[in-house]
Amino acid sequence: MSIVLEAKHINKYFKKPVLFHVLKDINFQVKKGEFASIMGKSGCGKSTLLYILSTMDTDYEGELLLNNKLITNQSRDHFSYIRNKHIGFVFQFHYLLSEFSVLENVMLPAKKLAEKSHEEIEHDAFEKLKMLNIAHLAKKRASRVSGGEKQRIAIARALINNPSIIMGDEPTGNLDSHNAENVFNIFKKLSDEQRLSLLIVTHDEDFANKTDRIIQMADGKIIS
Ligand SMILES: Nc1ncnc2c1ncn2[C@@H]1O[C@H](COP(=O)(O)OP(=O)(O)OP(=O)(O)O)[C@@H](O)[C@H]1O
């Protein structure tokens, strides 16, 4: 099976207030279509790792490969391009623009990429909303939908540029159990039916136990 994301010997140090070796020789791969979760106690380095994997933090040692291409040491613009084109994000908080419509929110990352016409982007955004069963919300203001709907809109937005991988930092952290299960089922379907790779940081054991693989971290290391 092909490998979508590979981390090789990732080490990260925070230099202030005192030198702190936060990530210690992290090595792992995420395969195409794999649904993996990252678990570990608070402070073990999960978010720090996700920042690096998503190219938001570039101050580290080691190598990162996306679709078998080395993506370490790129220009700032190219990192931004890689993020927008190949990586979809879902955070604990949805970060939707409340004054914009649901459809406009989903369109934004594609507008930024600027590879398609407005009409094509609008069509694609509508298709993503349909896929997530929220097409009826398209014209609504993002501030006027429920919490569970907001997270589904955030997933549609993460999918708009057809990324290679979806990364999530506690994407179900703010949801009740019903909506958390909904989000899990959406991710599972994306992995099973579209062969999309997912890497999700979670504290939710039920969620993690249902994923293909749990990457367990402790004290800046992967322990299993
Ligand atoms: N900018 C920073 N400077 C110094 N230390 C930091 C910085 N950011 C995080 N840390 C420390 O690095 C460690 C790892 O933090 P990180 O946020 O990655 O943990 P986490 O596993 O995601 O925790 P949580 O589950 O609580 O979100 C913690 O000890 C944290 O205090």
PDBQT file of the ligand as one rigid body, heavy atoms in Angstrom, charges set to zero:
ROOT
HETATM    1  N1  LIG A 301       6.060  27.343  22.608  1.00  0.00    +0.000 N 
HETATM    2  C1  LIG A 301       6.434  26.540  23.594  1.00  0.00    +0.000 A 
HETATM    3  N2  LIG A 301       7.547  26.804  24.320  1.00  0.00    +0.000 NA
HETATM    4  C2  LIG A 301       7.953  25.980  25.311  1.00  0.00    +0.000 A 
HETATM    5  N3  LIG A 301       7.315  24.831  25.641  1.00  0.00    +0.000 NA
HETATM    6  C3  LIG A 301       6.194  24.512  24.965  1.00  0.00    +0.000 A 
HETATM    7  C4  LIG A 301       5.680  25.342  23.915  1.00  0.00    +0.000 A 
HETATM    8  N4  LIG A 301       4.560  24.761  23.417  1.00  0.00    +0.000 NA
HETATM    9  C5  LIG A 301       4.371  23.635  24.131  1.00  0.00    +0.000 A 
HETATM   10  N5  LIG A 301       5.335  23.484  25.062  1.00  0.00    +0.000 N 
HETATM   11  C6  LIG A 301       5.489  22.338  25.984  1.00  0.00    +0.000 C 
HETATM   12  O1  LIG A 301       5.748  21.193  25.190  1.00  0.00    +0.000 OA
HETATM   13  C7  LIG A 301       5.079  20.047  25.738  1.00  0.00    +0.000 C 
HETATM   14  C8  LIG A 301       4.206  19.416  24.684  1.00  0.00    +0.000 C 
HETATM   15  O2  LIG A 301       3.111  20.279  24.405  1.00  0.00    +0.000 OA
HETATM   16  P1  LIG A 301       1.917  19.843  23.424  1.00  0.00    +0.000 P 
HETATM   17  O3  LIG A 301       0.975  20.981  23.354  1.00  0.00    +0.000 OA
HETATM   18  O4  LIG A 301       2.498  19.328  22.174  1.00  0.00    +0.000 OA
HETATM   19  O5  LIG A 301       1.278  18.635  24.251  1.00  0.00    +0.000 OA
HETATM   20  P2  LIG A 301      -0.051  17.806  23.954  1.00  0.00    +0.000 P 
HETATM   21  O6  LIG A 301       0.322  16.382  24.071  1.00  0.00    +0.000 OA
HETATM   22  O7  LIG A 301      -0.671  18.258  22.683  1.00  0.00    +0.000 OA
HETATM   23  O8  LIG A 301      -0.968  18.234  25.180  1.00  0.00    +0.000 OA
HETATM   24  P3  LIG A 301      -2.582  18.373  25.284  1.00  0.00    +0.000 P 
HETATM   25  O9  LIG A 301      -3.108  16.981  25.191  1.00  0.00    +0.000 OA
HETATM   26  O10 LIG A 301      -2.788  18.968  26.629  1.00  0.00    +0.000 OA
HETATM   27  O11 LIG A 301      -3.044  19.259  24.169  1.00  0.00    +0.000 OA
HETATM   28  C9  LIG A 301       4.351  20.537  26.980  1.00  0.00    +0.000 C 
HETATM   29  O12 LIG A 301       5.157  20.262  28.095  1.00  0.00    +0.000 OA
HETATM   30  C10 LIG A 301       4.210  22.029  26.763  1.00  0.00    +0.000 C 
HETATM   31  O13 LIG A 301       4.185  22.716  27.991  1.00  0.00    +0.000 OA
ENDROOT
TORSDOF 0
